[in-house]
Structures are given as C-alpha cells and as structure tokens.
Amino acid sequence: MKRSCIIAVLLVAVVVAAGCGSQPAAIEEPLKELPAPTLVSCSPADGYTVGRDACVILNFDMPMDPSSLERAAVFEPAVSFKVIMTGTQAEFQPTCLLEGPSTYRFALSPEVARSAEGALLENGLSISFSTRGDLVMLTVPKFGYEDYVLEAPTADAVTAALGNGVGHFPGLGRPGAGNFVVFAHTSGQINFPYNRLFDLQPGDEMILTYGGVNWTYSVKKGFVVNQNELWILDQTPQPIVTFFVCSAPEGKPSPTFHPLYRYVVRAELAGVPD
C-alpha cells in the first residue's frame, strides 16, 4: 500500500474513534420554581391578652425550616426563645415566663424565613399582644406548703421581698419547660417554712400551677453546692425544677446567717400536666 493511502486510512480511523468517544450534549431542563410558603394563621391574634406562659404559634401551608424562622423572628421587648416545628405548625416558645402585665410585639421578617425546600416567605408578620399579671402557685404536698411564687425583675429584688415565701429566679424556666429555678430562706435560728426542704426524698412531689394547669414534678435528688456554683442555674432541655436554699455544709439548716453553701433539690416533670 502506498504511503499516502496508509496516512489517509489512519486519519479516518482517528476521526471515527474521536466521534465514537464523544457524548451528545445534555439538554438542560428549565429550573422548576419552588412554591412560596404562605402563612395561614397566627395565635395569639393581634391585640389579644394572654397568660405569661404564652407562645406564638404560626401555621403555614407547608413545612418550614426552623433555623430560618428563628433568624426571622423577634420579640420586643427582647425574649430568648426556641422554635418547635411540628408538621406545618411553628411554635415560638419563650424560654422563660413573659413579664406581666406587659405589652409585647412579635415580628417575622419576610424573605428570611424559608420553607423546608428553601423557598422564601414573601410576606412578613407583626402583631402585638398583652400579658396578664397572674403568678405561679407552688405546692409541696409533703409538708402542706402552698403559696404564690414571688416575681421581680432581679434576683436581689426577689430576695428583698421574700420573707417566708418562695421566689422565682428571674428569666429562668417556665412551668413545663426548661429549668424553673426557685429559692427561699432557711435558717437554724428561724422557723422558716422551707426549713423542711431538707426532708424531701426521691419521689416526693412539687406542683407548679399556672393558667389552670398543674405541672407535677418528682424529686430526684438533693445535694450541697458552694454558693459560687452557678451551674445549677443553667437551662436544661428537659423540664425540671431547681429549688435552692442557704445551707450548712452537711446539708442542714445553717446555725449562722449568710452561710457559704446552698442545698439544692432537683425534681423532674412527671408525666403530662393535668
């Protein structure tokens, strides 16, 4: 075979091989536009008066992304909250009781909140609601104690008003959620009602009543901490009550005033509220 013919055959083979190795160009499908979520309903309605344990509940027409809802939402005055998503319902639950009586504004910014698939919420929301000034009732059946839990803006203000009662540590927990922290006076020299807190045993009950609902907690343990061990105030994912009082180092009413120790009783929520 002549040299020119051989070269021609080789060129044809190369062209054929190149054609066989190539793939036809993919046909791009047009992007499918995601449907925008729609807010269907809101509770409480604008202008309503509610309890201090109120949550804002929004219903959408599709599941939403909780983290984007948290970024889009704001309470005024400022409130720490978490978002609980159940199906298409979003619950904005404050981590503590709201102040009362007071007025709050809740707003949800548009084009920040997204559906679970990523579509932006186009229309925002702004509502105002008022809270009542009602208090939480604490009952300790073992020694027949029942009284309203005192509230004040600061722990020092609660302490100043405490007397023979029990106070709520401001901003910590709510009945049925988080770490609801309360404290009271005890002493080996004065017969305070909560001198008997030291007698509580695992299984004894504490009951928080608010808004007609009884939240029953079961005592799990009692222990002594140094007055500087503030971890007992930390919030918890499970609903508990932390009750602390001044204490002698051995876990009894102190024979001296202003002791350096605290006796702590921890109780966990027992079952559903009634």
HUWORA-V484686 format. One record per pair of residues at least 4 apart in sequence whose C-alpha atoms are under 7 Angstrom apart, sorted by the first residue. I is the first residue (numbers start at 1). J is the second residue. Records with the same first field share a line. If there is no record, write none. Layout:
# HUWORA-V484686
I = J / J
This chain:
# HUWORA-V484686
1 = 5 / 6
2 = 6
3 = 7
4 = 8
5 = 9
6 = 10
7 = 11
8 = 12
9 = 13
10 = 14
11 = 15
12 = 16
13 = 17
14 = 18
15 = 19
16 = 20
17 = 21
18 = 22
34 = 119
35 = 119
36 = 119 / 120 / 121
37 = 60 / 61 / 62 / 115 / 119 / 120 / 121
38 = 60 / 61 / 121
39 = 59 / 60 / 61
40 = 59 / 60 / 61
41 = 58 / 59
42 = 57 / 58 / 59
43 = 56 / 57 / 58
44 = 48 / 56
46 = 127 / 128 / 129
47 = 128 / 129
48 = 129 / 130
49 = 129 / 130 / 131 / 132
50 = 54 / 130 / 131 / 132
51 = 131 / 132 / 211
52 = 97 / 98 / 99 / 100 / 131 / 132
53 = 97 / 98
55 = 91 / 92 / 93 / 94
56 = 91 / 92 / 93
57 = 90 / 91 / 92
58 = 89 / 90 / 91
59 = 88 / 89 / 90
60 = 88 / 89
61 = 88
62 = 88 / 115
63 = 87 / 88 / 115 / 116
64 = 88 / 114 / 115 / 116
65 = 69 / 114 / 115 / 116
66 = 70 / 83 / 85
67 = 71
68 = 72 / 112 / 113 / 114
69 = 73 / 113
70 = 83
72 = 108 / 109 / 112 / 113
73 = 107 / 108 / 109
74 = 106 / 107 / 108
75 = 79 / 104 / 105 / 106 / 107
76 = 104 / 105 / 106
77 = 104
79 = 94
80 = 94 / 95
81 = 92 / 93 / 94 / 95
82 = 92 / 93 / 94 / 95
83 = 90 / 91 / 92 / 93
84 = 90 / 91 / 92
85 = 89 / 90 / 91
86 = 90
95 = 173 / 174 / 178
96 = 171 / 172 / 173 / 174
97 = 173 / 174
100 = 131 / 132 / 133
101 = 131 / 132 / 133
102 = 130 / 131
103 = 128 / 129 / 130 / 131
104 = 128 / 129 / 130
105 = 127 / 128 / 129
106 = 126 / 127 / 128
107 = 125 / 126 / 127
108 = 124 / 125 / 126
109 = 124 / 125
110 = 121 / 122 / 123 / 124
111 = 120 / 121 / 122
112 = 120 / 121
113 = 120 / 121
114 = 118 / 119 / 120 / 121
115 = 119 / 120
135 = 148 / 149
136 = 148 / 149 / 208 / 209 / 210
137 = 146 / 147 / 148 / 149 / 208 / 209 / 210
138 = 146 / 147 / 148 / 149 / 207 / 208 / 209
139 = 145 / 146 / 147 / 206 / 207 / 208
140 = 144 / 145 / 146 / 205 / 206 / 207
141 = 145 / 205
142 = 204
149 = 166 / 167 / 168
150 = 158 / 166 / 167 / 168
151 = 158 / 167 / 168
152 = 157 / 158 / 170
153 = 157 / 170
154 = 158 / 170
155 = 159 / 169 / 170
156 = 160
157 = 161
158 = 162 / 167
162 = 166 / 167
164 = 185 / 192 / 193
165 = 184
166 = 182 / 183 / 184
167 = 182 / 183 / 184
168 = 181 / 182 / 183
169 = 181 / 182
172 = 179 / 180 / 181
173 = 177 / 178 / 179 / 180 / 181
174 = 178 / 180
175 = 180 / 208 / 215
176 = 215 / 239
177 = 238 / 239
178 = 235 / 236 / 237 / 238 / 239 / 240
179 = 235 / 236 / 239 / 240 / 241 / 242
180 = 240 / 241 / 242
181 = 233 / 241 / 242 / 243
182 = 242 / 243 / 244
183 = 243 / 244 / 245
184 = 194 / 244 / 245
185 = 192 / 194 / 245 / 246
186 = 192 / 194 / 195 / 245 / 246 / 253
187 = 192 / 195 / 253 / 254 / 255
188 = 253 / 254 / 255
189 = 255
191 = 195
195 = 253
198 = 252
200 = 204
201 = 219
202 = 219 / 220 / 221
203 = 218 / 219 / 220
204 = 218 / 219
205 = 216 / 217 / 218 / 219
206 = 216 / 217 / 218
207 = 214 / 215 / 216 / 217
208 = 214 / 215 / 216
209 = 213 / 214 / 215
210 = 214
213 = 273 / 274
214 = 273 / 274
215 = 273 / 274
216 = 269 / 270 / 273
217 = 267 / 268 / 269 / 270
218 = 267 / 268 / 269 / 270
219 = 266 / 267 / 268
220 = 266 / 267 / 268
221 = 265 / 266
222 = 264 / 265 / 266
223 = 263 / 264 / 265
224 = 249 / 251 / 261 / 262 / 263 / 264
225 = 229 / 261 / 262 / 263
226 = 260 / 261 / 262
227 = 260 / 261 / 262
239 = 268 / 269
240 = 267 / 268 / 269
241 = 266 / 267 / 268
242 = 264 / 265 / 266 / 267
243 = 264 / 265 / 266
244 = 262 / 263 / 264 / 265
245 = 262 / 263 / 264
246 = 259 / 261 / 262 / 263
247 = 251 / 252 / 253 / 254 / 259 / 261 / 262 / 263
248 = 252 / 253 / 254 / 259 / 261
249 = 261
251 = 263
254 = 259
